[in-house]
Amino acid sequence: MKRGLRLSHFVPLAGFVVPTLGIGYGVVIPRSCIAGWNELTIGFAATVLGACLTYWAGLRLVVRDRTGERPGDGSHATRY
């Protein structure tokens, strides 16, 4: 049985991203001296995007490790 990434794997990520962006862009940034679109707000978005990419890459490694796949060999043997 092949187990891949499912939507349920990304629920914790949404639990991080949604409040982070909501609080950051909805509350903190508009009331600060960096309000508006500038290098700092774009940097904040890039940081959140980087966290998303890191989470996704980590999930891929874990799923690949659990299914026993190795890069380049095409094997899909399951390890327990």
LUMKE-874056 format. One line per field, with one value per residue (C-alpha): residue number from 1; residue in three letters; chain; x, y, z. Coordinates in nm, 4 decimals. Layout:
BEGIN
seq: [NUM/...]
type: [ALA/...]
mol: [A/...]
x: [X/...]
y: [Y/...]
z: [Z/...]
END
This chain:
BEGIN
seq: [1/2/3/4/5/6/7/8/9/10/11/12/13/14/15/16/17/18/19/20/21/22/23/24/25/26/27/28/29/30/31/32/33/34/35/36/37/38/39/40/41/42/43/44/45/46/47/48/49/50/51/52/53/54/55/56/57/58/59/60/61/62/63/64/65/66/67/68/69/70/71/72/73/74/75/76/77/78/79/80]
type: [MET/LYS/ARG/GLY/LEU/ARG/LEU/SER/HIS/PHE/VAL/PRO/LEU/ALA/GLY/PHE/VAL/VAL/PRO/THR/LEU/GLY/ILE/GLY/TYR/GLY/VAL/VAL/ILE/PRO/ARG/SER/CYS/ILE/ALA/GLY/TRP/ASN/GLU/LEU/THR/ILE/GLY/PHE/ALA/ALA/THR/VAL/LEU/GLY/ALA/CYS/LEU/THR/TYR/TRP/ALA/GLY/LEU/ARG/LEU/VAL/VAL/ARG/ASP/ARG/THR/GLY/GLU/ARG/PRO/GLY/ASP/GLY/SER/HIS/ALA/THR/ARG/TYR]
mol: [A/A/A/A/A/A/A/A/A/A/A/A/A/A/A/A/A/A/A/A/A/A/A/A/A/A/A/A/A/A/A/A/A/A/A/A/A/A/A/A/A/A/A/A/A/A/A/A/A/A/A/A/A/A/A/A/A/A/A/A/A/A/A/A/A/A/A/A/A/A/A/A/A/A/A/A/A/A/A/A]
x: [0.0000/0.1506/0.1161/0.1755/0.1135/-0.2491/-0.4329/-0.4525/-0.0728/-0.1034/-0.3614/-0.0911/0.0724/-0.2574/-0.2909/0.0365/0.0058/-0.3503/-0.3136/0.0390/-0.0680/-0.3947/-0.2292/0.0728/-0.1040/-0.4339/-0.3246/0.0462/0.1753/-0.1082/-0.0525/0.3235/0.5699/0.6142/0.2528/0.2039/0.3870/0.7600/1.0736/0.9788/0.6279/0.7545/1.0286/0.7646/0.5750/0.8985/0.9682/0.6258/0.6706/1.0096/0.8498/0.5872/0.8518/1.0550/0.7473/0.6610/1.0183/1.0217/0.6941/0.8289/1.1352/0.9288/0.6811/0.9619/1.1422/0.8283/0.7536/1.1136/1.1677/1.5199/1.5960/1.6783/1.6345/1.2599/1.2002/0.8776/0.9366/0.7609/0.9662/0.8152]
y: [0.0000/0.3294/0.6109/0.9584/1.3099/1.3794/1.7000/1.6000/1.6285/2.0024/2.0817/2.1716/2.3993/2.5799/2.6090/2.8008/3.0027/3.1336/3.2893/3.4113/3.5985/3.7123/3.8556/3.9880/4.1611/4.2238/4.3525/4.4069/4.5524/4.8017/4.9510/4.9765/5.2018/4.9464/4.9635/4.9232/4.7117/4.7538/4.5474/4.4494/4.3255/4.1384/3.9888/3.8747/3.7023/3.5431/3.4089/3.2468/3.1052/2.9659/2.7959/2.6416/2.5101/2.3671/2.1934/2.0470/1.9244/1.7628/1.5856/1.4521/1.3114/1.1442/0.9932/0.8706/0.7211/0.5461/0.3952/0.2836/0.4734/0.5731/0.8574/0.7252/0.3515/0.3338/0.0957/0.1220/-0.1472/-0.0922/-0.1018/-0.1544]
z: [0.0000/-0.1071/0.1407/0.0118/0.1253/0.2043/0.2765/0.6432/0.6660/0.6043/0.8749/1.1323/0.8765/0.8184/1.1968/1.1933/0.8718/0.9026/1.2499/1.1747/0.8628/1.0199/1.3283/1.1399/0.8530/1.0286/1.3684/1.4229/1.0951/1.0323/1.3798/1.3484/1.1748/0.8950/0.7741/0.4006/0.1458/0.1895/0.2382/0.5922/0.5141/0.2087/0.4264/0.6754/0.3938/0.2691/0.6182/0.6384/0.2870/0.3891/0.6884/0.4568/0.2176/0.5058/0.6479/0.3061/0.2509/0.5950/0.5251/0.1954/0.3712/0.6429/0.3987/0.1759/0.4762/0.6006/0.2601/0.2091/-0.1136/-0.2042/-0.4429/-0.7877/-0.7344/-0.8032/-0.5113/-0.3180/-0.0560/0.2739/0.5925/0.9364]
END
